């Protein structure tokens, strides 16, 4: 039996995932976020000064913050963490500040203290991973990452 050059006809076709927090059309006109002031030009977001004719919009990071829908969760816990909480959270904020300079969509949404555990939520997966890696480099401890299937979401666990 010759199947020809077209292959099997009974294969499963994966649907294209729709991410409402991602700008799909890179040819969009120049736009500036009304919340944070980030500028979208040539398919990229930056902190450049917007021109007067820039269209008003809300960037994907601000939409995530408004919707309270984080892309990254970082869980910090352990005896060492509770002893040096302020110092460690300062490192977390410094990593976010450095990341945000070049990537406006990578931000911390919230830092929620809950006794011996702190949850840091982020608007992007890259800043969450970089925060985890920075904590591991600076303080060692146990670090693990967990990516959600078919989603652009990450959970980072750091304990010491």
HUFEN-V883025 format. One record per backbone hydrogen bond with DSSP energy under -0.5 kcal/mol. NH is the residue of the N-H (numbers start at 1). CO is the residue of the C=O. E is the energy in kcal/mol with one decimal. If there is no record, write none. Layout:
# HUFEN-V883025
nh = <NH/NH>
co = <CO/CO>
e = <E/E>
This chain:
# HUFEN-V883025
nh = <3/6/7/14/19/20/22/24/26/28/31/32/33/34/37/39/40/41/41/44/46/54/55/57/63/64/65/66/67/68/69/71/72/73/74/75/75/76/76/77/78/80/82/83/84/85/88/89/90/91/92/93/94/95/96/97/98/99/100/101/102/102/103/106/107/109/110/112/113/114/116/117/118/119/120/120/121/121/122/123/128/129/130/131/132/133/134/135/136/137/138/139/140/142/143/144/146/148/151/153/154/155/156/157/158/159/160>
co = <1/3/4/12/17/18/19/22/24/25/40/55/38/57/33/46/31/39/44/41/39/51/30/32/59/60/61/62/63/64/64/122/122/154/120/73/156/74/118/158/116/160/78/79/80/82/84/85/86/87/88/89/90/91/92/93/94/95/96/97/98/99/99/103/105/121/121/119/111/117/114/114/76/112/74/118/110/119/72/107/124/125/126/127/128/129/130/131/132/133/134/135/136/159/141/157/155/153/148/151/71/146/73/144/75/142/77>
e = <-0.6/-0.6/-0.6/-0.6/-0.6/-0.6/-1.5/-0.7/-0.8/-1.3/-2.0/-2.9/-3.0/-2.6/-1.1/-3.1/-3.7/-0.6/-2.4/-2.1/-2.3/-1.6/-2.7/-2.2/-2.2/-2.2/-2.1/-2.6/-2.6/-0.9/-2.1/-2.2/-1.7/-2.1/-2.8/-0.5/-3.2/-0.6/-2.9/-1.8/-0.6/-0.6/-2.2/-1.8/-1.6/-0.6/-2.4/-2.7/-1.7/-1.6/-2.2/-2.2/-2.1/-2.4/-2.1/-2.3/-2.2/-2.4/-2.7/-1.0/-0.7/-0.7/-2.0/-2.0/-0.8/-3.3/-1.2/-3.1/-0.6/-2.8/-0.6/-1.4/-2.4/-2.6/-2.8/-0.5/-2.5/-0.5/-2.4/-2.6/-0.9/-2.1/-2.5/-2.2/-2.1/-2.6/-2.3/-2.3/-2.1/-2.3/-2.5/-2.8/-1.5/-3.0/-0.5/-2.2/-2.2/-1.7/-1.3/-1.4/-2.3/-2.3/-3.5/-2.8/-2.8/-2.1/-1.6>
